[in-house]
Structures are given as structure tokens and as C-alpha cells.
Amino acid sequence: MNYIKFAIFYDVKKLCADLDEVLKEEWPAHFNTKDFNGDWRSISLRSASGNSHDIYAHSGETYKNTPALNRMPYAKKIIDSWHCDKESIRLLSLAPGSIIKPHRDPGCAYSDGSFRIHIPVLTNQGVYFTIEEEQLHLKAGECWYIDFSNTHSIVNEGNTSRVHLIIDGIRNEWTDKLFAEHGYQLTEKDLPASYDAATNARIIEELEKMNTETARDLIAKLKAGK
């Protein structure tokens, strides 16, 4: 599955009010200069060093909230509503006329054990993602998972900047349930060796709603304790 548009919507006015607080400081240019043309900038709400200007996203680091997040109470509420461990959390701004070239981000597939969430704060009709040749337009306040381990690119052909809140999360039982509810097909290799009884029952309940052969096979294995 290349992407999920979650049935989750956030308050754009509150997100923009939060954004106004951090637009007052300098945002570093993105470090992957070979991957874009134009102006692509970021500021961290959670980073390995705890510094707002540390915009690197490295798997396996211990991450800390930054001073920028302390000025964004609504964004913090959103982040806390995701009941999983988080790594890097950033705001990324793509200026008008800028292009992020086709590339891959290894390790960003849900099946790898981590995932990346995009929540548009500011956008326009000229902003779109291309993921494996399919174009997507993400609207402000929506919430998306995109498998960035696949080839993707982004363009901003509009007249205003595009700013997204981007959360890198670590997969767990809670996220498995959420992804399954939105059609993500968990395979046998995706499941951990065992769940506790309550979690096992919840997963079976969600799989039963899918009513597919794969889901039925997984239910049988879960009930058998395999």
C-alpha cells in the first residue's frame, strides 16, 4: 500500500496559529541539496539533540522535544494523540516554484517498523505529491501516511509556501490497529511473535471486518497462537 488518507482531520486555524509562533525564527535550509530545486526549509519540533535547528532524521537515535514545540500547544496535542514512540518531528516548508526531485527514503515503509505521517498546515492547489506515478493532493488539516521508500517527488506550482507537519513514528500494536482499520493489509510476517490476549482479540475483530482471504488466514493463525 503506497499511502493511506486517515479519517482524521485537524483544526487548520489552530495549526496556523501555532505556525505563526515559529515563523518568527530562522528555518535552516534542507540538507539534501541534490534532491531539490528552489527553497526547501525545515525546523524541528523533536530532534536528536533537542535543538530546533537540528533537522536531521536518523533512525535509532534518542529524540527530545525542542523549544519550538513548546510554542506549539496544538501541534503537541496532535503529536501526543499518536500513541507510539516518535523519532524526528519537523515542519517542512517548500517555497513557490520549488521541486523535490524523484527519490526514495529507505526505512519509511510501515512494514519496516517505522512510518512517516504528513499533516498539511499550509498548502495550495498547485502542490502535489507523485508516488509511484500516482499524483496526490493533500489538503490542509488532513492526515496521510505515504510509503516514502517508494519513488516519490513533490512540486509547488502555486504562489504560496507549502508547510507540512511531519511525524516519524515507531510501529506498535496501537498503530497496527489504526492502519488495519484503514485498509492496510497486515501479512503474517508483519505480525510480532505474540500479542497479549486483549490485543489479540482487538486485532482479530478488525481483521474480521476486512472479510478477505488473507484476513481469514491471519485470524486462524492468531487464534491458534502461531
C-alpha positions in Angstrom: 0.0 0.0 0.0 1.6 3.3 -1.1 -0.5 5.6 1.0 -3.3 6.0 3.5 -5.6 9.0 3.9 -6.7 8.6 7.5 -10.2 9.5 8.6 -8.6 12.1 10.9 -8.9 15.9 10.5 -7.1 18.6 12.4 -8.1 22.2 13.1 -6.2 24.3 10.5 -6.8 27.6 12.3 -5.1 26.2 15.4 -2.3 24.8 13.4 -1.7 28.1 11.6 -1.7 30.0 15.0 1.0 27.6 16.2 2.9 28.0 13.0 2.9 31.8 13.4 4.9 31.4 16.6 7.8 29.5 14.9 7.8 31.5 11.7 9.5 34.3 13.8 12.8 32.4 13.8 15.2 31.3 11.1 14.5 27.9 9.4 17.6 26.0 8.2 17.7 25.0 4.5 17.2 21.3 3.9 20.5 19.3 3.9 19.6 17.1 0.9 20.6 19.9 -1.6 20.9 17.4 -4.5 17.2 16.3 -4.1 15.6 19.7 -4.7 15.5 22.8 -6.8 14.3 26.0 -5.2 13.9 26.7 -1.4 13.1 23.8 1.0 13.4 24.6 4.7 12.7 22.9 8.0 12.6 23.4 11.7 12.5 20.6 14.3 9.9 20.1 17.0 11.7 16.9 18.1 15.3 16.2 17.3 18.2 14.0 18.4 19.9 17.0 20.1 16.8 18.8 21.3 17.8 21.7 19.1 15.2 23.3 16.9 17.7 23.8 14.1 18.8 20.1 14.2 16.8 18.9 11.2 18.5 15.5 10.6 16.3 12.4 10.8 18.3 9.4 11.8 16.7 6.1 12.8 17.8 4.6 16.1 18.6 7.9 17.9 17.0 9.1 21.1 14.9 12.1 20.3 13.8 15.1 22.5 11.3 17.8 22.2 12.7 21.2 21.1 11.9 24.7 22.2 9.9 25.2 19.0 7.4 22.5 20.1 6.9 24.3 23.4 5.5 27.2 21.4 3.0 25.0 19.5 0.5 23.6 22.0 -2.0 22.4 19.4 0.7 20.6 17.5 1.9 19.0 20.7 -1.7 17.8 21.4 -1.8 16.2 17.9 1.6 14.5 18.4 0.6 13.2 21.8 -2.6 11.7 20.3 -0.4 9.3 18.3 0.2 6.6 20.9 3.6 5.4 19.8 7.2 6.3 20.2 8.3 9.1 17.9 11.6 10.0 16.3 12.1 13.1 14.3 9.2 15.6 14.1 9.6 18.6 11.8 7.8 21.4 10.0 9.0 21.4 6.3 8.3 24.4 4.1 8.5 24.2 0.3 8.6 27.6 -1.4 6.6 28.5 -4.5 8.2 27.2 -7.7 10.3 24.6 -5.8 10.6 21.0 -6.7 11.6 17.9 -4.7 13.1 15.6 -7.2 12.1 11.9 -7.5 13.9 9.9 -4.8 13.4 7.2 -2.2 13.7 7.3 1.6 14.7 3.8 2.8 13.1 2.6 6.0 9.9 4.7 5.7 7.6 1.8 4.8 5.3 0.7 7.6 6.4 -2.9 7.1 10.0 -1.8 8.1 8.7 -0.9 11.6 8.5 2.8 11.2 6.3 5.3 9.3 6.1 8.9 8.3 2.9 11.0 8.7 2.2 14.2 6.8 -0.3 16.8 8.1 -0.6 19.8 5.7 -0.7 23.1 7.6 -0.4 25.5 4.6 -0.9 24.4 1.0 -2.4 25.4 -2.3 -3.9 23.8 -5.4 -0.5 23.8 -7.1 1.1 21.4 -4.6 1.0 17.7 -5.3 2.9 14.6 -4.5 3.7 11.9 -7.1 4.2 8.4 -5.5 5.0 5.7 -8.0 3.5 7.8 -10.8 0.2 8.5 -9.0 -0.5 12.1 -8.1 -1.9 13.1 -4.7 -3.2 16.5 -3.5 -3.1 16.7 0.3 -5.4 19.3 1.8 -4.8 21.4 4.9 -5.8 19.6 8.1 -5.7 16.1 6.6 -3.6 13.3 7.8 -1.7 11.0 5.5 0.8 8.0 5.6 2.9 7.7 2.5 5.3 4.9 1.8 8.4 7.1 1.0 10.5 4.0 0.5 8.9 4.1 -3.0 9.9 6.7 -5.6 8.2 10.0 -4.9 8.5 13.7 -5.8 6.8 16.9 -4.8 6.2 20.2 -6.6 4.8 23.5 -5.5 3.5 25.3 -8.6 1.4 27.7 -6.5 2.1 31.2 -5.3 2.3 30.4 -1.6 4.6 28.2 0.5 3.6 24.7 1.4 4.2 23.8 5.1 3.6 20.3 6.5 3.9 18.9 10.0 5.8 15.6 9.6 5.9 12.9 12.3 8.2 9.9 12.2 6.7 7.2 14.3 7.6 3.7 15.5 5.2 1.0 14.8 3.4 -0.7 17.7 0.1 -2.5 18.5 -1.9 0.7 18.6 -0.6 1.7 15.1 -1.2 -1.8 13.7 -4.9 -1.4 14.7 -5.2 2.0 13.2 -3.5 1.0 9.9 -5.6 -2.1 9.7 -8.8 -0.1 10.2 -7.8 2.0 7.2 -7.2 -1.0 4.9 -3.5 -1.8 5.5 -3.2 -5.5 4.8 -1.0 -6.9 7.6 0.7 -10.1 6.5 1.9 -12.9 8.6 5.5 -11.6 8.5 4.3 -8.2 9.7 2.9 -9.6 12.9 5.1 -9.9 16.0 5.6 -13.4 17.6 2.8 -12.9 20.1 0.3 -10.3 21.4 -1.4 -10.2 24.8 -4.9 -11.7 24.9 -6.7 -8.3 24.8 -4.7 -7.0 21.8 -5.0 -10.3 20.0 -8.8 -10.1 20.4 -8.9 -6.5 19.1 -6.7 -7.4 16.0 -9.0 -10.4 15.2 -12.0 -8.1 15.5 -10.5 -5.6 13.0 -9.4 -8.4 10.6 -12.9 -9.9 10.6 -14.3 -6.6 9.3 -12.0 -6.9 6.2 -13.6 -10.2 5.2 -10.7 -11.2 2.8 -8.9 -14.5 2.4 -5.7 -13.0 3.7 -7.5 -11.6 6.8 -9.2 -15.0 7.4 -5.8 -16.8 7.2 -4.3 -14.4 9.8 -7.3 -14.8 12.1 -6.8 -18.6 12.0 -3.1 -18.2 12.9 -3.8 -15.7 15.7 -6.5 -17.9 17.2 -4.1 -20.9 17.0 -1.4 -18.8 18.7 1.0 -19.0 15.8 
